[in-house]
Amino acid sequence: MTENMANRLKEARIKINANLQQFAQIVNISPNTITKYERGERQPSYEYLQLLAKKFNINLHWLITGEEVHPKEIDIDLTKVKGITIKF
């Protein structure tokens, strides 16, 4: 695991205002294991990362890569969408 991922794991915990003990209880993992994740001494499973992403509304891609994900801009011609009337 990269050091940056370890930092993001800690940042995610801090953003939800949970200390190590509280966080460990919420995700059902020992505080010692979480400490090892946050120090980069141990790599969390993909399942654990998915749990964090889902439970705390954290972007999984950001958690793993550090890259911000922005939805693609949607370009829709509303005049061609069935059932929608556009008045000008």
DRENROBA-549164 format. One line per 10 residues: their letters; for each residue z negated, y, x negated of N, C-alpha, C, O. Coordinates in pm, whole numbers, plus 50000, padded with zeros to 5 digits. Example, Ala and Ser with C-alpha at 12.3 -4.5 7.8 and 13.67 -1.06 7.14 Angstrom:
! DRENROBA-549164
AS> 49220/49431/48681/49220/49550/48770/49220/49670/48680/49154/49668/48576 | 49292/49775/48715/49286/49894/48633/49213/50003/48710/49196/50114/48659
***
This chain:
! DRENROBA-549164
MTENMANRLK> 50000/49882/49914/50000/50000/50000/50000/50123/49910/49935/50127/49806 | 50074/50221/49954/50079/50344/49876/49953/50426/49900/49887/50414/50003 | 49922/50508/49802/49805/50596/49815/49823/50690/49934/49727/50723/50004 | 49948/50732/49957/49973/50822/50068/49944/50758/50202/49892/50822/50293 | 49977/50630/50214/49946/50561/50339/49795/50554/50357/49744/50571/50468 | 49725/50528/50251/49578/50526/50257/49525/50661/50304/49434/50668/50386 | 49584/50768/50253/49543/50903/50295/49573/50926/50443/49494/50988/50513 | 49689/50876/50490/49724/50893/50631/49629/50815/50721/49595/50862/50830 | 49587/50699/50677/49491/50621/50756/49360/50699/50772/49304/50705/50881 | 49314/50757/50662/49190/50836/50667/49211/50961/50752/49125/50998/50832
EARIKINANL> 49324/51026/50735/49355/51146/50812/49356/51115/50962/49306/51193/51042 | 49413/51001/50998/49417/50961/51140/49276/50942/51194/49247/50983/51306 | 49189/50879/51117/49050/50858/51160/48978/50992/51177/48906/51012/51274 | 48998/51081/51083/48932/51211/51087/48983/51294/51205/48907/51367/51268 | 49113/51283/51235/49170/51361/51346/49109/51325/51480/49105/51408/51571 | 49060/51202/51493/48999/51166/51621/48848/51189/51618/48775/51149/51709 | 48801/51255/51512/48660/51291/51497/48567/51170/51500/48461/51173/51563 | 48607/51064/51431/48523/50944/51424/48477/50924/51280/48556/50930/51186 | 48347/50898/51264/48301/50861/51131/48338/50715/51108/48388/50648/51199 | 48313/50666/50991/48354/50530/50954/48291/50425/51046/48359/50332/51089
QQFAQIVNIS> 48164/50439/51075/48095/50342/51161/48153/50342/51303/48177/50236/51361 | 48175/50460/51357/48230/50471/51492/48370/50410/51499/48402/50335/51591 | 48450/50445/51401/48587/50396/51397/48591/50244/51385/48669/50177/51452 | 48506/50190/51300/48500/50045/51281/48466/49975/51413/48522/49871/51446 | 48375/50034/51486/48335/49975/51614/48450/49983/51715/48472/49888/51791 | 48521/50093/51717/48631/50111/51812/48744/50011/51787/48798/49953/51881 | 48779/49991/51659/48892/49903/51627/48850/49760/51593/48933/49676/51560 | 48719/49735/51600/48665/49601/51578/48699/49545/51439/48740/49430/51425 | 48681/49629/51339/48702/49592/51199/48582/49644/51121/48529/49750/51154 | 48540/49573/51020/48422/49614/50945/48445/49748/50874/48557/49777/50831
PNTITKYERG> 48340/49829/50862/48352/49955/50789/48400/49934/50646/48475/50016/50592 | 48357/49825/50584/48398/49794/50448/48550/49775/50439/48613/49822/50344 | 48607/49708/50536/48752/49686/50537/48826/49818/50555/48925/49843/50487 | 48778/49900/50645/48841/50031/50667/48834/50115/50540/48930/50182/50505 | 48721/50112/50473/48706/50185/50346/48810/50137/50245/48871/50218/50175 | 48831/50007/50237/48931/49953/50144/49071/49998/50183/49153/50027/50096 | 49100/50004/50312/49230/50056/50357/49247/50201/50314/49351/50239/50260 | 49145/50280/50337/49152/50424/50309/49155/50454/50160/49202/50561/50120 | 49108/50364/50078/49113/50381/49932/49239/50320/49872/49266/50338/49753 | 49315/50248/49954/49436/50183/49904/49408/50054/49830/49494/50004/49758
ERQPSYEYLQ> 49288/49999/49847/49249/49876/49779/49293/49752/49855/49296/49642/49800 | 49327/49771/49980/49367/49660/50065/49470/49713/50163/49462/49827/50208 | 49568/49628/50198/49674/49670/50289/49646/49620/50430/49622/49500/50449 | 49650/49709/50527/49627/49666/50665/49747/49587/50717/49860/49604/50670 | 49721/49501/50812/49830/49425/50873/49913/49517/50961/49868/49624/51003 | 50033/49475/50989/50119/49550/51078/50055/49558/51217/50066/49660/51285 | 49990/49451/51256/49923/49448/51386/49814/49555/51395/49798/49620/51498 | 49740/49573/51285/49635/49676/51281/49698/49815/51295/49647/49900/51368 | 49808/49837/51225/49876/49967/51232/49927/49992/51374/49919/50104/51424 | 49980/49888/51437/50026/49901/51576/49909/49936/51668/49922/50019/51758
LLAKKFNINL> 49795/49872/51646/49675/49899/51726/49636/50046/51714/49608/50112/51814 | 49633/50096/51590/49598/50238/51570/49696/50329/51642/49657/50423/51711 | 49824/50299/51625/49928/50382/51686/49912/50386/51838/49921/50492/51899 | 49890/50271/51896/49880/50264/52042/49749/50323/52094/49749/50403/52188 | 49640/50283/52032/49508/50324/52081/49482/50473/52065/49417/50535/52150 | 49533/50532/51958/49504/50672/51928/49626/50764/51935/49621/50879/51892 | 49736/50712/51991/49858/50791/52006/49903/50850/51872/49932/50970/51861 | 49909/50765/51773/49955/50804/51639/50094/50746/51621/50118/50630/51656 | 50185/50824/51567/50320/50775/51545/50319/50668/51435/50280/50695/51322 | 50362/50547/51471/50361/50436/51377/50450/50462/51256/50414/50430/51143
HWLITGEEVH> 50565/50521/51280/50657/50551/51169/50591/50647/51070/50602/50629/50949 | 50524/50750/51122/50454/50844/51034/50343/50773/50957/50324/50796/50837 | 50270/50687/51026/50159/50617/50963/50208/50534/50844/50143/50531/50739 | 50321/50469/50860/50374/50382/50755/50447/50460/50646/50428/50434/50528 | 50532/50557/50686/50618/50624/50589/50578/50765/50552/50614/50815/50446 | 50503/50830/50641/50469/50970/50617/50575/51066/50668/50558/51187/50658 | 50685/51012/50722/50793/51096/50771/50766/51134/50916/50729/51050/50998 | 50785/51261/50944/50772/51309/51082/50894/51262/51160/51006/51265/51109 | 50872/51221/51281/50981/51176/51366/50997/51274/51480/50903/51303/51554 | 51116/51324/51493/51146/51418/51600/51252/51354/51688/51351/51300/51638
PKEIDIDLTK> 51233/51360/51818/51336/51304/51906/51468/51376/51886/51471/51497/51863 | 51576/51300/51894/51708/51363/51881/51728/51459/51997/51681/51436/52109 | 51798/51565/51967/51829/51659/52074/51921/51590/52173/52014/51519/52135 | 51895/51611/52297/51975/51548/52401/52076/51649/52452/52041/51759/52494 | 52200/51611/52447/52307/51698/52493/52372/51632/52614/52455/51542/52599 | 52333/51676/52732/52384/51618/52855/52455/51726/52935/52403/51836/52954 | 52573/51692/52981/52645/51783/53070/52596/51752/53211/52640/51655/53272 | 52505/51834/53263/52445/51809/53393/52546/51814/53506/52520/51760/53614 | 52659/51878/53485/52761/51883/53591/52824/51747/53613/52888/51726/53716 | 52808/51656/53519/52868/51523/53530/52766/51416/53571/52801/51298/53582
VKGITIKF> 52642/51457/53593/52539/51361/53631/52541/51345/53782/52527/51443/53856 | 52560/51224/53828/52570/51194/53971/52441/51232/54043/52331/51201/53996 | 52455/51299/54157/52340/51332/54239/52276/51466/54206/52178/51504/54270 | 52326/51537/54107/52270/51667/54071/52371/51776/54105/52488/51768/54068 | 52325/51874/54175/52412/51987/54209/52368/52108/54130/52252/52149/54136 | 52460/52165/54057/52432/52284/53977/52494/52405/54048/52613/52406/54076 | 52413/52505/54077/52463/52627/54140/52468/52737/54036/52371/52759/53963 | 52579/52805/54031/52595/52914/53935/52596/53046/54005/52608/53150/53941
***
